[in-house]
Amino acid sequence: MSNFDQLIQTLKNDGKGEEEIGEVLAEVMRATSSKLYTELMLELTDEERKEIDQEDDDKKAREMMFSLYQKHTGKTPEETVNEFKEVFAKGFLEQYEKGKASE
């Protein structure tokens, strides 16, 4: 079971409602989006960013950005997102368990 799946299961097992679980998942997605954006900006050159900014079609611009990211890192954005979700979930679980132990 992945850390992310374990996180959801732990929250369910502890009686957390859908709203609370949804808030945690929303936080994961916000953090993941922020992390991906940061990674993209760090990997792309100024020239590449300018080229992407000049593209009028948002879909094409996104495809260009993701293609260049993969070229630079050898990973797709989805792989980066999944890696970060796992790291985030592991850290969250560790802190969550520490909090439960201190109650």
GUZA-176593 format. One record per residue (C-alpha): residue in one letter; x, y, z. Coordinates in Angstrom, 1 decimal. Layout:
N
a/X/Y/Z
...
***
This chain:
103
m/0.0/0.0/0.0
s/1.4/3.4/-0.9
n/1.9/6.1/1.7
f/-0.9/8.1/0.2
d/-3.3/5.2/0.4
q/-2.1/4.5/3.9
l/-2.8/8.1/4.9
i/-6.4/7.9/3.7
q/-6.9/4.5/5.3
t/-5.4/5.7/8.6
l/-7.8/8.8/8.7
k/-10.8/6.5/7.9
n/-9.7/4.0/10.6
d/-9.5/6.9/13.1
g/-13.1/7.8/12.4
k/-12.3/11.0/10.3
g/-15.2/12.1/8.2
e/-15.3/12.7/4.5
e/-15.0/16.4/5.1
e/-11.8/16.1/7.2
i/-10.3/13.6/4.8
g/-11.2/15.9/1.9
e/-9.4/18.8/3.6
v/-6.3/16.7/4.0
l/-6.5/15.7/0.3
a/-7.0/19.3/-0.8
e/-3.9/20.3/1.2
v/-1.9/17.5/-0.5
m/-3.1/18.7/-3.9
r/-2.3/22.4/-3.1
a/1.2/21.4/-1.9
t/1.7/19.1/-4.9
s/0.7/21.8/-7.4
s/3.0/24.3/-5.7
k/5.9/21.8/-5.7
l/5.3/21.0/-9.4
y/5.2/24.6/-10.4
t/8.4/25.3/-8.5
e/10.1/22.3/-10.1
l/9.0/23.5/-13.6
m/10.3/27.0/-13.1
l/13.6/25.7/-11.7
e/14.1/23.3/-14.6
l/13.1/25.5/-17.6
t/15.5/28.1/-19.0
d/14.5/31.7/-19.4
e/14.4/31.2/-23.1
e/12.1/28.1/-22.8
r/9.8/30.0/-20.4
k/9.6/32.9/-22.9
e/8.8/30.5/-25.7
i/6.0/28.9/-23.7
d/4.6/32.3/-22.7
q/4.4/33.3/-26.4
e/2.2/30.3/-27.2
d/-1.4/31.4/-27.4
d/-2.9/28.0/-27.1
d/-2.9/27.0/-23.4
k/-3.0/23.3/-24.1
k/0.0/23.5/-26.4
a/1.9/25.7/-23.9
r/1.2/23.1/-21.2
e/2.3/20.3/-23.5
m/5.5/22.2/-24.3
m/6.2/22.8/-20.6
f/5.7/19.2/-19.6
s/7.7/17.9/-22.6
l/10.7/20.2/-21.7
y/10.4/19.3/-18.0
q/10.6/15.6/-19.0
k/13.6/16.3/-21.3
h/15.4/18.1/-18.4
t/14.6/15.7/-15.6
g/13.9/12.3/-17.2
k/10.6/12.3/-15.4
t/7.1/13.2/-16.4
p/5.3/15.8/-14.3
e/2.9/13.0/-13.1
e/5.9/11.0/-11.8
t/7.1/14.1/-9.9
v/3.6/14.6/-8.5
n/3.3/11.0/-7.4
e/6.8/11.1/-5.7
f/5.9/14.2/-3.9
k/2.5/12.9/-2.8
e/4.3/9.9/-1.3
v/6.8/12.0/0.5
f/4.1/14.4/1.8
a/1.9/11.5/2.9
k/4.8/9.8/4.7
g/5.6/13.0/6.6
f/2.0/13.7/7.4
l/1.6/10.1/8.7
e/4.7/10.4/10.9
q/3.4/13.7/12.4
y/-0.1/12.4/12.8
e/1.1/9.3/14.6
k/3.3/11.4/16.9
g/0.3/13.6/17.7
k/-1.8/10.5/18.5
a/0.9/9.1/20.7
s/1.1/12.4/22.7
e/-2.6/12.5/23.4
***
